[in-house]
């Protein structure tokens, strides 16, 4: 007997890091679906522009940096204003190609993609669990997080951490009988302002990427690689033996590769 696919639709959505790129378009898509949406980000001017453009929609915005010490206090204020959260998407991120292995770039990737991410994920989990509420937490990870990339050590490692951490939280939720679901999202190259001026293979539009993401979230996917072309690439990446994968580094000599982030 074929198992029936579970589809759920959130009413209250929180986008952490939604001033641009994928996060911004996700916020717009959920607004047009009729959801109450809260968007956070570092840049007040971009939040104001979003608020003005979608005046009349149930949209809340709040400016703060996820690396601030008060991040959980800021989250609490947003959630209270929103009246609760059904779906929280961590779209904040940081990453650069770093062949020279500059310490500052590596450390900041850890601060945004690991430390801040963990604070938000843990706070949201406790918020839902303590009130015995159902919740869905998702992170915009990256295809770069599926295998180690020497051209961007901090970026690929921290994006891998995010997916691995959510796997652990998923098991924890089962152990504690929590009603919290977790999804790690792995886009390939997406046509955002961050990669403007660069030519990358299989770059997809923001609209296409967001449509795939929302469809996967509705179906409560645990892991979501966006889209089918990148699913094939991801499968091939896993098939390459470690020794050969390591030697692939010769192709990155002289690269100024930049990885997308919001």
C-alpha positions as CSV (number, residue, x, y, z in Angstrom):
1,X,0.0,0.0,0.0
2,X,1.5,3.4,-1.0
3,X,2.1,5.7,1.9
4,X,0.1,8.9,1.7
5,X,2.2,12.1,1.3
6,X,1.9,14.5,4.2
7,X,1.4,18.2,3.2
8,X,1.1,21.0,5.7
9,X,0.8,24.7,5.2
10,X,2.2,27.2,7.7
11,X,0.2,30.3,8.8
12,X,3.0,32.2,10.6
13,X,6.4,32.3,9.0
14,X,9.7,33.7,10.4
15,X,12.5,34.3,8.0
16,X,15.8,35.0,9.7
17,X,18.1,36.8,7.3
18,X,15.5,37.8,4.7
19,X,16.6,41.2,3.4
20,X,17.8,39.9,0.1
21,X,18.2,36.8,-2.1
22,X,16.4,33.6,-1.3
23,X,15.3,34.7,2.1
24,X,13.5,37.8,0.7
25,X,11.8,35.9,-2.1
26,X,10.6,33.3,0.4
27,X,9.1,36.0,2.5
28,X,7.3,37.5,-0.5
29,X,6.0,34.1,-1.6
30,X,4.6,33.3,1.8
31,X,3.0,36.7,2.1
32,X,1.2,36.2,-1.3
33,X,0.1,32.8,0.0
34,X,-1.7,34.6,2.8
35,X,0.7,33.8,5.7
36,X,1.7,36.2,8.5
37,X,5.4,36.8,7.9
38,X,8.2,38.2,10.0
39,X,11.5,39.1,8.4
40,X,14.7,39.9,10.2
41,X,18.0,41.2,8.8
42,X,21.0,43.4,9.4
43,X,20.0,46.2,7.0
44,X,17.2,48.4,8.2
45,X,17.0,50.2,4.8
46,X,16.2,47.0,3.0
47,X,13.7,46.0,5.6
48,X,12.0,49.4,5.3
49,X,11.9,49.0,1.5
50,X,10.3,45.5,1.8
51,X,7.7,46.9,4.3
52,X,6.9,49.7,2.0
53,X,6.6,47.5,-1.1
54,X,4.2,45.1,0.7
55,X,2.2,47.6,2.8
56,X,-1.2,46.1,3.5
57,X,0.2,42.6,3.8
58,X,0.6,41.0,7.3
59,X,4.4,41.7,7.4
60,X,6.6,42.4,10.4
61,X,10.2,43.4,10.2
62,X,13.0,43.8,12.8
63,X,16.6,44.7,12.2
64,X,19.4,42.9,14.1
65,X,22.5,41.0,13.4
66,X,22.3,37.2,14.2
67,X,25.9,37.4,15.7
68,X,24.7,39.9,18.4
69,X,24.6,38.6,21.9
70,X,21.0,39.7,22.2
71,X,19.8,37.5,19.3
72,X,17.5,35.3,21.4
73,X,15.9,38.3,23.0
74,X,15.3,39.8,19.6
75,X,13.8,36.5,18.4
76,X,11.5,36.5,21.4
77,X,10.2,40.0,20.6
78,X,9.5,39.0,16.9
79,X,7.7,35.8,17.9
80,X,5.6,37.6,20.4
81,X,4.6,40.2,17.8
82,X,3.9,37.6,15.2
83,X,1.7,35.7,17.7
84,X,3.8,32.5,17.4
85,X,5.6,30.7,14.6
86,X,4.7,27.6,12.6
87,X,7.8,27.7,10.3
88,X,11.2,29.3,10.9
89,X,13.7,29.5,8.1
90,X,17.3,30.4,8.9
91,X,18.4,32.1,5.7
92,X,21.2,34.1,7.1
93,X,24.6,33.0,5.9
94,X,28.2,33.9,5.1
95,X,30.8,32.5,2.8
96,X,33.7,33.3,0.5
97,X,36.2,31.4,-1.5
98,X,39.3,31.4,0.6
99,X,42.3,29.9,-1.1
100,X,44.7,32.1,0.9
101,X,43.0,30.7,4.1
102,X,42.4,34.1,5.7
103,X,41.5,33.6,9.3
104,X,39.0,36.4,9.5
105,X,36.9,34.9,6.7
106,X,36.9,31.4,8.3
107,X,36.1,32.7,11.8
108,X,33.2,34.9,10.5
109,X,31.7,31.9,8.6
110,X,31.7,30.0,11.9
111,X,30.1,32.9,13.8
112,X,27.2,33.2,11.3
113,X,26.7,29.7,10.0
114,X,27.4,27.8,13.2
115,X,27.2,29.9,16.4
116,X,24.3,32.1,15.4
117,X,22.6,29.3,13.6
118,X,22.8,27.1,16.7
119,X,21.4,29.8,19.0
120,X,18.4,30.4,16.7
121,X,17.7,26.7,16.2
122,X,18.0,25.8,19.9
123,X,15.8,28.8,21.0
124,X,13.1,27.9,18.4
125,X,13.2,24.3,19.5
126,X,12.7,25.1,23.2
127,X,10.0,27.7,22.3
128,X,7.9,25.0,20.5
129,X,8.8,22.2,22.9
130,X,8.0,24.0,26.1
131,X,4.6,24.9,24.9
132,X,4.0,21.5,23.4
133,X,3.4,23.1,20.0
134,X,4.2,21.8,16.5
135,X,7.0,23.6,14.7
136,X,9.1,23.4,11.6
137,X,12.7,24.7,11.5
138,X,14.6,24.9,8.2
139,X,18.0,26.2,7.2
140,X,19.2,27.4,3.8
141,X,22.4,25.3,3.6
142,X,24.2,24.7,0.3
143,X,25.2,22.1,-2.2
144,X,28.8,23.1,-1.1
145,X,28.0,21.5,2.3
146,X,27.6,18.0,0.9
147,X,31.4,17.5,0.4
148,X,34.4,19.3,1.7
149,X,35.7,22.1,-0.6
150,X,39.2,23.2,-0.2
151,X,38.5,26.4,-2.1
152,X,36.2,27.5,0.7
153,X,37.0,25.5,3.8
154,X,34.9,27.5,6.3
155,X,31.9,27.8,4.0
156,X,31.6,24.1,3.1
157,X,32.4,22.9,6.6
158,X,29.9,25.2,8.3
159,X,27.2,24.4,5.7
160,X,27.8,20.7,6.3
161,X,27.5,21.3,10.1
162,X,24.1,22.8,9.6
163,X,22.7,19.8,7.9
164,X,24.4,17.4,10.3
165,X,23.1,19.3,13.3
166,X,19.5,19.2,12.1
167,X,19.9,15.4,11.8
168,X,20.9,15.3,15.4
169,X,18.0,17.5,16.5
170,X,15.6,15.3,14.5
171,X,16.7,12.3,16.5
172,X,16.4,14.4,19.7
173,X,12.9,15.4,18.8
174,X,11.9,11.7,18.5
175,X,13.5,10.9,21.8
176,X,11.7,13.7,23.6
177,X,8.5,13.2,21.6
178,X,8.6,16.7,20.4
179,X,6.4,17.9,17.6
180,X,9.2,19.7,15.8
181,X,10.3,18.9,12.3
182,X,13.7,19.9,10.7
183,X,14.7,20.5,7.0
184,X,18.1,21.2,5.6
185,X,17.9,22.9,2.1
186,X,20.7,22.6,-0.3
187,X,20.5,25.0,-3.3
188,X,23.1,25.1,-6.1
189,X,23.9,28.4,-7.7
190,X,21.0,30.9,-7.6
191,X,20.8,34.1,-9.5
192,X,20.9,36.6,-6.7
193,X,22.8,39.9,-6.4
194,X,25.6,38.2,-4.5
195,X,26.8,36.3,-7.6
196,X,26.0,39.1,-10.1
197,X,28.8,39.4,-12.6
198,X,30.0,35.8,-12.2
199,X,29.2,32.9,-14.7
200,X,28.3,29.7,-12.9
201,X,27.0,26.4,-14.4
202,X,23.3,25.5,-13.9
203,X,22.5,28.8,-12.2
204,X,18.7,28.9,-11.5
205,X,16.4,31.9,-11.0
206,X,15.4,32.9,-7.5
207,X,11.7,32.2,-8.4
208,X,12.5,28.7,-9.5
209,X,14.6,28.0,-6.4
210,X,12.0,29.4,-4.0
211,X,9.2,27.4,-5.7
212,X,11.2,24.2,-5.2
213,X,12.0,25.1,-1.6
214,X,8.4,25.9,-0.7
215,X,7.1,22.7,-2.3
216,X,9.7,20.7,-0.3
217,X,8.8,22.4,2.9
218,X,5.1,21.8,2.4
219,X,5.9,18.1,2.0
220,X,8.1,18.3,5.2
221,X,11.2,17.0,3.5
222,X,14.1,16.2,5.8
223,X,16.7,17.0,3.2
224,X,16.0,19.1,0.1
225,X,18.4,19.5,-2.8
226,X,17.2,22.2,-5.2
227,X,16.5,21.2,-8.1
228,X,16.6,17.8,-10.0
229,X,19.8,18.8,-11.9
230,X,21.6,19.5,-8.6
231,X,20.1,16.3,-7.1
232,X,22.0,14.4,-9.8
233,X,25.2,16.4,-9.1
234,X,24.8,15.7,-5.4
235,X,24.5,12.0,-6.1
236,X,27.6,12.0,-8.2
237,X,29.5,14.0,-5.6
238,X,28.8,11.2,-3.0
239,X,30.0,8.5,-5.5
240,X,33.5,10.0,-6.0
241,X,36.1,8.3,-3.7
242,X,37.7,10.5,-1.1
243,X,41.2,10.2,-2.7
244,X,40.0,11.4,-6.0
245,X,37.8,14.1,-4.4
246,X,40.9,15.5,-2.6
247,X,42.9,15.7,-5.9
248,X,40.1,17.7,-7.5
249,X,41.6,20.6,-5.6
250,X,44.0,21.2,-8.6
251,X,41.1,22.6,-10.6
252,X,40.7,25.4,-8.1
253,X,44.2,26.9,-8.4
254,X,43.8,30.6,-8.9
255,X,40.1,30.6,-8.4
256,X,38.3,33.6,-6.9
257,X,35.2,31.5,-6.3
258,X,32.5,33.3,-4.3
259,X,29.7,31.4,-2.7
260,X,26.2,32.8,-2.3
261,X,25.0,34.0,1.0
262,X,22.4,36.4,2.5
